[in-house]
Amino acid sequence: VLNVFLVTRLCRRGSSSVDIDWCQSLEAVEVSVPLPKGRVSHDVKCEIMPTRFSLTIRGEKPEPYLSGTLFRPINVDESHWQLWPVGAAEGEPRSIKVSMAKAKP
């Protein structure tokens, strides 16, 4: 059951994969991607759809930076993204946190 909502396709950067962390519960899946230094929220475009998602970071290759097809649908209205940690000091490492609520069967 752990891999039910695992992203099944990731964009590749040369020979290495995009550095991501992910976890899930019975209700949600969370994906965390490091935000490159010097990037802000206006540089991020995150599209969350029922069976896939796409994350683009302006100036970063490949475009999209990360995209994936989900094994089962999610509830788009209850899903979101944010920069984490909120209110981080300038220069402090941040990440893009995508939270996707699983659709009820």
Salt bridges, closest charged atoms under 4 A:
GLU30 OE1 - LYS97 NZ 3.73
ASP43 OD1 - ARG58 NH1 3.25
GLU47 OE2 - LYS45 NZ 3.59
GLU60 OE2 - ARG39 NH2 3.13
